Amino acid sequence: MRENSVGIVSPRSEHFDEPLNFACGQSLSTYELIFETYGELNATASNAILICHALSGHHHAAGYHREEDRKPGWWDACIGPGKPIDTQRFFVVSLNNLGGCHGSTGPTSENPQTGETFGPDFPQPQVDDWVDAQARLADRLGIDCWAAVVGGSLGGMQAMAWSLRYPDRLRHCIVIAAATKLSAQNIAFNEIARRAIMSDPGFAEGYYLREGTQPTQGLALARMVGHITYLSDDAMASRFGRELQPGDAGAEAQEFQIESYLRYQGQQFSSAFDANSYVLMTRALDQFDLTAPYEGDAVAAFTQASCNFLVLSFSTDWRFSPARSREIVDALLAAERPVSYAEIEADEGHDAFLLPIPRYLAVLDAYLKRVQG
């Protein structure tokens, strides 16, 4: 057994027959949510923590599915015995959102009305739709109130939405490297990524599964564009610099290591992620605006919340900069809501929220030690 690991875990699935109405006006008559749990729910169901995943995330946040697995879940650094999200104290729930491609109902699932895969006909989810589905899962698990809802990036947006949509169902909201809405620059990057996918001839207007094609090149390019924005200039410089791949120094085609790395990331992603899911997820990210129902007033929005907040940012994150986190904190203070804030010095850019950076883990650990299970 690996040290401080939750060990071997098995995903669970819950089937829901009650229709879920989406903000876009469409609905799902029936759907599945796949999730994992770590730790034990206490007798009063008061020690549960919900993990909300980011754009390309999923339910496998910690532990291993098989003994031979080399890589653990995507947030294993934070979840486990003795780790900040301590599974000796907390019952942790991590799910794959609707519209994803890792087991929950999404574009690759069968549309019960047609008998074929949904493809591009899957309803466009918004963050509030995900939160509503998560609330139904909490009901199914017997959890009336989360000890904390935690998320980074798009996951942090879900955590904030929880604090407004179900203010009596969480005691702490932990928002990591997020914002109340995307900047124009962020929306622009997402649109470039979508255009890369949709311009691939293999996309077939989203019906590629039916047509027996795949937009692998477009999806790989979308991932390459996105991946650049998740890293900082310092991180790329220290890891790759202008180093060339080993080979014939005189060859015209000799490439930089960063080129090879990005191609590899794109190829790996395109073989594991669904293109329609990527389009849906990025659009949900673009459309999120916590302040929209409150005429753009973040203070008025956070007045609806009743939980405590922890907001974290990273110094070199230019996709969700510390300035965006400070806007959240300022609005919470103006709304007279209890909030703690830390900006973590880190060279890794936006990806820092996924990594075991000592001060980051220490801040999370110190805050969560004050959260009563």
BALUM-56050 format. One record per residue: residue in one letter; x, y, z of N, C-alpha, C in turn. Coordinates in steps of 0.05 Angstrom, whole numbers, padded with zeros to 5 digits, always signed. Atoms other than C-alpha are relative to their C-alpha. Example, Ala and Ser with C-alpha at 12.3 -4.5 7.8 and 13.67 -1.06 7.14 Angstrom:
A+00018-00024+00000+00246-00090+00156+00018+00024+00000
S-00016-00024-00001+00273-00021+00143-00015+00022+00014
***
This chain:
M+00017-00024+00000+00000+00000+00000+00018+00025+00000
R-00016-00024+00002+00028+00068-00019-00005+00017+00024
E+00002-00015-00025+00042+00114+00040-00020+00023-00003
N+00020-00022-00002-00015+00162+00059-00019+00000-00024
S+00019+00002+00022-00058+00137+00002-00026-00011+00009
V+00025+00013-00006-00131+00120+00004-00001-00028-00011
G-00002+00027+00010-00109+00057-00032-00016-00005-00025
I+00015+00008+00023-00149+00019-00084-00029+00009+00003
V+00027-00010-00001-00215+00053-00099-00016-00009-00025
S+00017+00008+00023-00274+00033-00143-00022+00022-00004
P+00021-00019+00006-00320+00083-00177-00028-00012+00006
R+00028+00008-00004-00394+00081-00160-00017+00017-00019
S+00018-00014+00018-00453+00102-00203-00028+00001+00012
E+00027-00003-00009-00521+00129-00185-00018+00007-00024
H+00019-00005+00022-00580+00128-00233-00023+00018+00010
F+00021-00018-00007-00631+00184-00231-00022+00000-00021
D+00022+00000+00018-00700+00180-00262-00016+00027+00000
E+00014-00026-00002-00725+00249-00239+00013+00019-00020
P-00011-00018+00020-00716+00297-00298+00016+00023+00012
L-00016-00023-00008-00663+00350-00291-00002+00022-00022
N+00004-00022+00019-00681+00416-00324+00025+00018+00000
F-00024-00016+00003-00621+00454-00351-00008+00030-00004
A+00005-00029+00003-00615+00530-00352-00005+00007-00029
C+00003-00006+00029-00613+00527-00429-00028-00006-00010
G+00027+00006+00007-00685+00503-00429-00005-00029-00008
Q+00003+00029+00005-00671+00430-00446+00001-00015+00026
S-00001+00016-00024-00673+00372-00397+00010-00028-00006
L-00006+00028+00002-00649+00302-00384-00021-00015+00015
S+00022+00015-00014-00705+00253-00368+00012-00020+00019
T-00013+00019-00017-00656+00204-00338+00030+00003-00004
Y-00029-00004+00003-00581+00205-00324+00015-00016+00022
E-00019+00014-00019-00522+00172-00288+00021+00020+00009
L-00023-00014-00011-00471+00204-00243+00020-00020+00011
I-00021+00018-00010-00405+00168-00231+00017+00016+00020
F-00015-00014-00021-00366+00185-00169+00017-00020+00016
E-00016+00016-00019-00315+00160-00118-00003+00012+00028
T+00000-00010-00028-00315+00166-00042+00024-00011+00014
Y-00024+00008-00016-00257+00164+00006-00006+00007+00029
G+00006-00004-00028-00262+00157+00082-00028-00010+00006
E+00025+00010-00009-00324+00142+00122-00018+00023+00009
L+00019-00020-00009-00387+00183+00132-00008-00005+00029
N+00006+00005-00029-00399+00194+00206-00030-00003+00005
A+00028+00007-00007-00464+00179+00243-00019+00023-00006
T+00017-00023+00004-00490+00250+00235+00002+00012-00028
A-00004-00009+00028-00468+00257+00162+00010+00029-00001
S-00010-00028-00002-00432+00322+00182+00029+00003-00009
N-00028-00002+00007-00362+00306+00157+00006-00004-00030
A-00003+00004+00029-00373+00304+00082+00012+00024-00014
I-00012-00021+00016-00331+00344+00033-00004-00007-00029
L+00004+00004+00028-00349+00353-00040+00024+00012-00016
I-00021-00009+00017-00293+00358-00092-00012+00006-00028
C+00010-00008+00026-00313+00397-00155+00024+00001-00020
H-00023+00001+00018-00268+00383-00215+00000+00023-00020
A-00004-00021+00019-00240+00431-00266-00008-00009-00028
L+00009+00004+00027-00248+00433-00342+00002-00028-00010
S-00004+00027+00010-00218+00366-00361+00002-00021+00022
G-00001+00019-00022-00224+00333-00293-00021-00021+00000
H+00019+00022-00003-00265+00275-00269-00002-00010+00028
H+00006+00010-00027-00285+00233-00210+00024-00013+00014
H-00023+00014-00012-00218+00198-00198+00020+00020+00011
A-00016-00021-00012-00187+00248-00150+00022-00011+00017
A-00020+00011-00019-00147+00202-00104+00001-00030-00002
G-00003+00029+00000-00120+00132-00096+00006-00011-00028
Y-00007+00016+00025-00111+00079-00150-00023-00019-00006
H+00021+00019+00008-00159+00036-00190+00011-00029+00000
R-00013+00026+00001-00109-00022-00195+00027+00001+00013
E-00026+00002-00013-00047-00045-00159+00022+00009-00018
E-00022-00006+00019-00006-00036-00222-00001+00029-00010
D+00000-00028+00009-00027+00037-00233+00024+00015+00010
R-00023-00016-00008+00032+00083-00233-00009+00028+00010
K+00009-00027-00008-00007+00149-00227-00025-00002+00016
P+00024-00001-00016-00058+00163-00173-00020+00020-00012
G+00020-00020+00008-00120+00207-00179+00011+00028-00001
W-00012-00026+00007-00111+00279-00201+00006+00018+00024
W-00006-00017-00023-00112+00309-00131+00009-00016+00024
D-00009+00018-00021-00079+00254-00092+00019+00014+00020
A-00017-00015-00018-00030+00305-00063-00015+00012+00023
C+00016-00013-00020-00087+00335-00023-00019-00018+00015
I+00021+00017-00011-00133+00277-00008+00012-00027+00010
G-00010+00025-00010-00115+00219+00038+00005+00002+00030
P-00006+00000-00028-00096+00199+00109+00022+00019+00007
G-00020-00019-00008-00059+00256+00142+00005+00023-00019
K-00004-00021+00020-00063+00300+00080-00020+00023+00007
P+00018-00022-00007-00099+00368+00080-00030-00008+00001
I+00028+00011-00001-00166+00335+00061+00003-00028+00011
D-00008+00024-00015-00155+00282+00113-00023-00021+00001
T+00021+00021+00001-00195+00218+00100-00003-00015+00025
Q+00004+00011-00027-00186+00198+00172-00021+00017+00015
R+00020-00018-00012-00232+00257+00189-00024+00004-00017
F+00021-00008+00019-00273+00270+00127-00008-00023-00018
F+00011+00017+00021-00317+00232+00079-00001+00016-00025
V-00004-00016+00024-00297+00257+00011-00015-00012-00024
V+00015+00009+00024-00341+00254-00051+00011+00016-00024
S-00010-00012+00025-00313+00267-00121-00015-00012-00023
L+00017+00011+00022-00357+00261-00183+00009+00011-00027
N-00004-00010+00027-00354+00269-00258-00026+00015-00008
N+00023-00016+00006-00401+00325-00280-00015-00010-00025
L+00016+00006+00024-00458+00315-00330+00013+00015-00024
G-00013-00011+00024-00432+00327-00400+00028-00008-00003
G-00027+00010+00001-00366+00296-00383+00002-00026-00017
C-00004+00024+00016-00336+00235-00415+00014-00022+00015
H-00013+00020-00017-00313+00192-00357-00020-00017+00015
G+00019+00018-00012-00376+00155-00339-00027+00012+00007
S+00026-00014-00003-00430+00207-00323-00013+00004-00027
T+00014-00004+00026-00483+00219-00376+00011+00024-00014
G-00012-00022+00015-00454+00261-00431-00004-00005-00030
P+00004+00003+00029-00448+00267-00507+00005-00028-00011
T-00004+00027+00010-00422+00196-00515-00020-00020+00010
S+00021+00018-00010-00482+00167-00477-00022-00003-00020
E+00023+00005+00018-00543+00139-00511-00023+00019+00007
N+00024-00017-00003-00600+00188-00521-00024-00019+00000
P+00023+00019-00001-00662+00149-00498-00022+00006-00020
Q+00021-00008+00019-00705+00187-00547+00006-00009-00028
T-00007+00007+00028-00666+00166-00609+00014-00028-00001
G-00015+00026+00000-00627+00103-00588+00028+00004-00010
E-00027-00005+00009-00563+00136-00614+00014+00018+00020
T-00014-00018-00019-00509+00175-00578-00010+00028-00003
F+00009-00028+00001-00526+00246-00559+00017+00016-00019
G-00017-00016+00016-00466+00275-00594-00004+00030+00006
P+00004-00028-00004-00476+00350-00604-00027+00008+00010
D+00027-00005-00010-00549+00344-00583-00002-00001+00030
F+00001+00000-00029-00531+00337-00510-00005+00029+00010
P+00007-00028-00009-00560+00397-00471+00026+00014+00010
Q-00022-00016-00009-00510+00453-00458-00003+00005+00030
P+00002-00005-00029-00497+00451-00383+00012+00027+00008
Q-00013-00023-00013-00482+00511-00340+00008-00008+00028
V-00010+00007-00027-00448+00512-00272-00023-00006+00019
D+00023+00005-00018-00515+00517-00236-00013-00027-00005
D+00011+00027+00006-00539+00454-00272+00017-00022+00014
W-00017+00019-00014-00479+00416-00245-00005+00000+00030
V+00005-00002-00029-00491+00442-00175-00027-00013+00007
D+00026+00013-00005-00564+00420-00179+00003-00031+00000
A-00005+00029+00001-00541+00350-00200+00015-00010+00024
Q-00016+00008-00024-00490+00348-00144-00017+00000+00025
A+00018-00001-00023-00544+00368-00094-00018-00025+00001
R+00016+00024+00000-00586+00309-00117+00017-00024+00008
L-00018+00021-00009-00526+00263-00108+00003+00001+00031
A-00002-00003-00029-00518+00291-00037-00025-00011+00013
D+00025+00011-00011-00591+00275-00024+00001-00031+00000
R-00001+00029+00002-00580+00204-00048+00019-00012+00020
L-00021+00009-00019-00519+00197-00002-00008+00006+00029
G+00008-00007-00027-00557+00224+00058+00015+00023+00012
I-00016-00023-00010-00516+00288+00063-00017+00025-00003
D+00016-00025+00001-00558+00349+00082+00017+00025-00002
C-00018-00024+00000-00499+00396+00091+00029-00009-00002
W-00028+00006+00003-00428+00392+00067+00017+00015+00021
A-00020-00014-00017-00372+00407+00116+00014+00021-00017
A-00013-00019+00018-00339+00439+00056-00005-00008-00029
V+00000+00004+00029-00346+00446-00019+00026+00013-00011
V-00027-00008+00008-00277+00451-00052+00004-00002-00030
G-00006+00002+00029-00255+00466-00123+00021+00020-00009
G-00019-00017+00012-00200+00495-00165-00008+00007-00028
S+00006-00009+00027-00209+00535-00230-00030-00002-00004
L+00029+00003+00005-00277+00515-00259-00013-00013+00025
G+00011+00012-00025-00286+00474-00195-00005+00021+00021
G+00004-00022-00019-00278+00538-00154-00025+00016-00007
M+00025-00013+00009-00335+00569-00195-00024-00016+00010
Q+00022+00017-00010-00379+00510-00176-00002+00003+00031
A+00001-00003-00029-00360+00518-00102-00014+00027+00007
M+00013-00026-00006-00380+00592-00104-00030-00002-00007
A+00028+00003+00007-00445+00574-00140-00016-00015+00022
W+00012+00015-00022-00460+00524-00084-00007+00020+00023
S+00004-00018-00023-00453+00581-00032-00024+00018-00004
L+00023-00017+00006-00507+00621-00067-00026-00016-00006
R+00023+00015+00009-00553+00567-00095-00011-00017+00023
Y+00008+00016-00023-00555+00524-00032+00015+00009+00025
P-00016-00012-00022-00529+00570+00024-00002-00016+00026
D+00003+00015-00025-00555+00524+00079+00011-00028-00001
R-00010+00027+00004-00521+00462+00051+00030-00002-00001
L-00029+00002-00003-00448+00479+00062+00009+00019+00022
R-00010-00017-00022-00409+00506+00121+00026+00015-00008
H-00025-00013+00010-00344+00523+00084+00001-00002-00030
C-00003+00000+00029-00329+00542+00012+00029+00007-00005
I-00029-00003+00006-00257+00534-00013+00003+00004-00029
V-00001-00009+00027-00244+00571-00077+00030+00004-00008
I-00029+00000+00007-00176+00559-00111+00003+00008-00029
A-00008-00008+00027-00149+00596-00171-00025+00003-00018
A+00025-00003+00015-00218+00619-00196-00007+00029-00002
A+00010-00028+00004-00259+00681-00213-00030-00001-00001
T+00029-00001+00001-00331+00704-00211-00010-00001-00028
K+00007+00003+00028-00330+00705-00287+00026+00002-00016
L-00024+00000+00017-00280+00696-00344+00005+00028-00012
S-00008-00023+00014-00241+00753-00374-00004-00004-00030
A+00002+00002+00029-00247+00768-00448+00023-00016-00012
Q-00023+00015+00010-00177+00739-00458-00005-00030+00004
N+00006+00028-00005-00198+00673-00426-00021-00011-00020
I+00020+00009+00019-00260+00669-00470+00012-00003-00027
A-00013+00002+00026-00217+00682-00530+00016-00025-00003
F-00016+00025+00001-00170+00624-00514-00019-00024-00003
N+00019+00022+00002-00230+00578-00505-00012-00001-00028
E+00011+00000+00027-00259+00599-00572+00020-00010-00020
I-00021+00011+00018-00193+00585-00607+00000-00030+00002
A-00001+00029-00004-00193+00516-00576-00024-00014-00013
R+00024+00011+00012-00265+00503-00598+00002+00000-00031
R-00002-00002+00029-00251+00528-00669+00020-00022-00011
A-00019+00021+00009-00191+00480-00673-00015-00027-00002
I+00015+00025+00000-00238+00422-00656-00020+00000-00023
M+00023+00000+00018-00297+00443-00699+00009+00003-00029
S-00010-00003+00028-00253+00459-00760+00013-00026-00010
D-00011+00026+00008-00225+00388-00760-00021-00015-00017
P+00020+00014+00017-00259+00350-00818-00012-00024+00015
G+00011+00023-00015-00266+00291-00770-00021+00007+00020
F+00021-00008-00020-00312+00331-00725-00028-00006-00010
A+00026+00008+00013-00370+00319-00774-00023+00014+00014
E+00021-00015-00014-00411+00374-00740-00008-00011+00027
G+00005+00012-00026-00406+00336-00675-00010-00029-00001
Y+00011+00027+00003-00433+00270-00703+00022-00020-00008
Y-00023+00017+00008-00364+00237-00709-00003-00029+00008
L+00003+00029-00008-00383+00174-00670-00019-00014-00020
R+00019+00012+00019-00442+00162-00717+00014-00004-00028
E-00013+00001+00027-00397+00176-00778+00025-00017+00001
G-00024+00017-00002-00339+00133-00752+00026+00016-00004
T-00024-00016+00002-00290+00191-00751+00007+00011+00028
Q-00009-00013-00025-00252+00229-00696+00015+00025-00006
P-00015-00025+00004-00228+00301-00693+00026+00001+00017
T-00023+00003-00018-00163+00279-00661+00020+00023-00003
Q-00019-00022+00004-00119+00333-00693-00011+00026+00012
G+00012-00024-00011-00167+00388-00673+00000+00000+00030
L+00001+00002-00029-00174+00363-00602+00028+00002+00011
A-00028-00002-00008-00098+00355-00596+00009+00029+00000
L-00008-00028+00002-00088+00427-00619-00014+00016+00021
A+00015-00015-00021-00142+00452-00571+00014-00004+00027
R-00014+00005-00025-00105+00418-00514+00027+00014+00001
M-00025-00014+00001-00039+00447-00536-00003+00030+00007
V+00005-00028-00006-00068+00517-00535-00007+00004+00029
G+00007-00002-00028-00100+00506-00468+00023-00005+00019
H-00022+00007-00017-00038+00475-00438+00019+00023+00003
I-00018-00023-00001+00004+00535-00455-00010+00020+00020
T+00011-00020-00019-00044+00579-00415+00000-00009+00029
Y-00001+00010-00028-00040+00534-00354+00028+00003+00012
L-00028-00002-00010+00036+00542-00349+00008+00030+00000
S-00011-00026+00000+00075+00604-00332+00025+00001-00019
D-00024-00003+00016+00132+00632-00374+00024-00011+00015
D-00023+00010-00016+00180+00616-00317+00000-00030+00001
A+00001+00029-00001+00155+00545-00313+00010-00013-00026
M-00009+00011+00026+00166+00533-00387+00030+00005-00004
A-00029-00007+00004+00234+00568-00386+00017-00019+00017
S-00017+00017-00017+00260+00527-00327-00001-00029-00008
R+00003+00028+00008+00233+00461-00354+00011-00006-00027
F-00008+00005+00028+00248+00469-00428+00020+00020-00011
G-00017-00021+00012+00282+00535-00443-00002-00001-00030
R-00002+00003+00029+00305+00533-00515+00014-00025-00008
E-00014+00025+00005+00332+00463-00510-00012-00015-00024
L+00009+00016+00022+00329+00420-00572-00002-00029+00008
Q+00001+00028-00004+00309+00348-00575+00026-00013-00008
P-00025+00014+00008+00368+00299-00577-00002-00009-00029
G+00001+00008+00028+00387+00284-00649+00022+00013-00015
D-00020-00012+00018+00427+00309-00707-00002+00030+00001
A+00000-00029-00004+00445+00381-00690-00002+00015-00026
G+00000-00013+00025+00450+00396-00764-00026-00004-00016
A+00025+00006+00014+00381+00370-00783-00019+00024+00000
E+00019-00023+00002+00333+00423-00808-00025-00004+00017
A+00025+00006-00014+00275+00387-00775+00003-00003+00030
Q-00004+00003-00029+00307+00385-00706-00019+00019+00015
E+00021-00015-00014+00254+00409-00657+00007+00007+00028
F-00004-00007-00027+00252+00444-00591-00015-00020+00018
Q+00013+00019-00019+00234+00403-00529-00028+00009+00006
I+00027-00009-00006+00174+00447-00516-00020-00009-00022
E+00017+00009+00022+00146+00429-00585-00007-00029+00003
S+00005+00028-00004+00154+00355-00572-00019-00005+00024
Y+00016+00003-00024+00123+00362-00503-00030+00007-00006
L+00027-00008+00005+00062+00399-00528-00014-00020-00019
R+00012+00020+00018+00050+00349-00584-00007-00025+00016
Y+00006+00024-00016+00054+00292-00534-00025+00005+00017
Q+00023-00007-00017+00004+00327-00487-00025-00001-00017
G+00023+00000+00018-00043+00338-00546-00009-00028-00008
Q+00007+00027+00008-00039+00266-00570-00012-00016+00022
Q+00011+00015-00023-00050+00237-00501-00029+00009+00006
F+00027-00010-00006-00110+00282-00489-00020-00008-00020
S+00019+00006+00021-00142+00269-00556-00008-00029+00000
S+00007+00028-00001-00141+00195-00543-00017-00007+00025
A+00014+00005-00025-00175+00202-00474-00024+00017+00005
F+00021-00018-00005-00224+00259-00479-00018+00003-00024
D+00019-00003+00022-00287+00270-00520-00002+00029-00009
A+00000-00027+00011-00289+00330-00566-00025+00015+00006
N+00025-00014-00007-00362+00347-00554+00000+00008+00029
S-00002-00007-00029-00349+00345-00479+00017+00025+00003
Y-00018-00023-00003-00292+00394-00488-00014+00026-00009
V+00015-00023+00010-00337+00441-00528-00020+00009+00022
L+00020-00006-00021-00392+00436-00474+00013+00013+00024
M-00013-00009-00025-00344+00446-00416+00011+00029-00003
T-00011-00027+00003-00310+00507-00445-00022+00021-00003
R+00022-00019+00002-00376+00539-00462-00013+00005+00027
A+00010-00004-00027-00400+00528-00391+00018+00018+00016
L-00020-00018-00013-00336+00561-00367-00004+00029-00009
D+00003-00026+00011-00347+00620-00413-00026+00013+00010
Q+00026-00011-00007-00420+00629-00394-00004+00006+00030
F+00003-00004-00028-00409+00628-00319+00004+00030+00008
D-00003-00027-00011-00421+00695-00285-00016+00000+00026
L+00013+00001-00026-00436+00692-00211-00017+00024+00006
T+00013-00025-00007-00458+00764-00211-00024+00007-00018
A+00021-00006+00020-00507+00762-00270-00028+00004+00012
P+00027-00003-00012-00571+00751-00228-00002+00024+00018
Y-00001-00022-00020-00549+00810-00184+00010+00026-00014
E-00007-00024+00016-00539+00862-00240+00030+00006+00001
G-00029-00003+00000-00464+00850-00239+00012+00008+00026
D-00010-00008-00026-00457+00865-00165+00009-00024+00016
A-00011+00023-00015-00411+00814-00131-00007+00002+00029
V+00006-00003-00028-00425+00843-00063-00029-00009+00006
A+00027+00009-00003-00500+00833-00072-00002-00030-00003
A+00000+00029+00003-00486+00762-00096+00008-00014+00025
F-00011+00014-00024-00444+00742-00036-00017+00006+00025
T+00017-00004-00023-00495+00772+00012-00019-00024+00004
Q+00018+00023-00002-00536+00709-00004+00014-00023+00014
A-00015+00022-00011-00481+00664+00024+00000+00001+00031
S-00001+00001-00030-00478+00641+00097+00023-00016+00010
C-00022+00017-00008-00415+00598+00098+00025+00016+00004
N-00027-00012-00001-00342+00613+00113+00015-00006-00026
F-00014+00003+00025-00294+00621+00055+00030-00001+00004
L-00029-00001+00004-00222+00605+00039+00005+00005-00029
V-00007-00006+00028-00195+00637-00025+00030-00002-00003
L-00029+00003+00005-00127+00617-00054+00006+00007-00028
S-00010-00006+00027-00088+00643-00113+00029-00006-00002
F-00028+00006+00005-00020+00632-00144+00014+00023-00016
S-00013-00024+00010+00030+00686-00161+00004+00001-00030
T-00006+00000+00029+00046+00665-00233-00024-00010-00017
D+00024+00008+00014-00025+00644-00252-00011+00024-00015
W+00011-00022+00015-00043+00690-00309-00027-00006-00013
R+00027+00007+00010-00105+00652-00331-00021+00008+00021
F+00017-00009-00022-00138+00664-00263+00018+00014+00021
S-00021-00014-00015-00093+00716-00233-00008+00006+00029
P+00006-00008-00027-00088+00736-00160-00019+00023+00002
A+00018-00023+00000-00124+00800-00178-00029-00009-00001
R+00028+00010+00002-00187+00759-00195-00008-00012+00027
S+00006+00010-00027-00183+00724-00127-00004+00022+00020
R+00003-00023-00019-00174+00790-00091-00027+00014-00005
E+00027-00011+00005-00238+00814-00125-00021-00016+00015
I+00018+00017-00015-00274+00755-00094+00001+00007+00029
V-00004-00006-00028-00244+00770-00026-00011+00027+00007
D+00011-00027-00006-00261+00844-00030-00030+00000+00001
A+00029+00001+00000-00333+00828-00048-00011-00014+00025
L+00008+00014-00025-00338+00779+00010+00003+00017+00024
L-00004-00018-00022-00310+00830+00058-00022+00021+00001
A+00021-00021+00001-00359+00883+00034-00027-00012+00007
A+00025+00013-00007-00415+00832+00042+00000-00010+00029
E-00003+00008-00028-00390+00820+00113-00002-00030+00004
R-00001+00030-00002-00377+00746+00101+00028-00008+00009
P-00026+00008-00011-00320+00710+00138+00017-00012-00022
V-00017+00010+00021-00262+00699+00090+00029+00000+00008
S-00029+00001-00002-00189+00678+00093+00012-00001-00028
Y-00012-00001+00027-00142+00691+00035+00030-00004+00002
A-00029+00002+00002-00072+00670+00015+00008-00001-00030
E-00013+00001+00027-00031+00683-00048+00025-00016+00003
I-00022+00019-00002+00018+00626-00058+00021+00007-00021
E-00022-00004+00019+00086+00641-00089+00006-00027-00013
A-00003+00025+00015+00092+00588-00143+00008+00007-00029
D-00009-00004+00027+00127+00584-00210-00017-00014-00021
E+00013+00019+00018+00078+00534-00240-00024+00010-00015
G+00023-00010+00014+00024+00580-00265-00027-00011+00010
H+00026+00009-00008-00049+00559-00264+00000-00029+00010
D-00002+00028-00008-00030+00485-00258+00009-00004+00029
A-00010+00002-00027-00002+00501-00189-00021-00012+00019
F+00021+00010-00019-00070+00484-00157-00001-00030+00001
L+00000+00029+00000-00059+00411-00176+00025-00012+00013
L-00027+00009-00007+00012+00406-00149+00005+00001+00030
P-00006+00001-00028+00041+00389-00080+00020+00022+00009
I-00017-00022-00008+00070+00458-00066-00002+00004+00030
P+00001+00002-00029+00089+00459+00008-00017+00022+00014
R+00016-00021-00014+00059+00527+00028-00029-00003-00006
Y+00028+00005+00008-00004+00512-00011-00013-00022+00017
L+00010+00022-00016-00013+00446+00025-00003+00008+00029
A+00001-00009-00028+00003+00479+00092-00024+00018+00005
V+00023-00018-00003-00050+00533+00082-00026-00016+00000
L+00024+00017+00001-00103+00482+00062-00003-00016+00026
D+00000+00017-00024-00084+00437+00120-00008+00016+00025
A+00007-00016-00023-00087+00493+00171-00029+00008+00001
Y+00028-00008+00001-00155+00516+00147-00018-00023+00006
L+00017+00023-00003-00185+00447+00144+00001-00012+00027
K-00001+00009-00028-00161+00430+00213-00020+00014+00018
R+00020-00015-00015-00210+00483+00237-00029-00007-00008
V+00027+00008+00010-00268+00452+00198-00009-00024+00016
Q+00011+00021-00017-00310+00410+00244-00014-00021-00017
G+00013+00022+00015-00330+00342+00217-00026-00008+00013
***
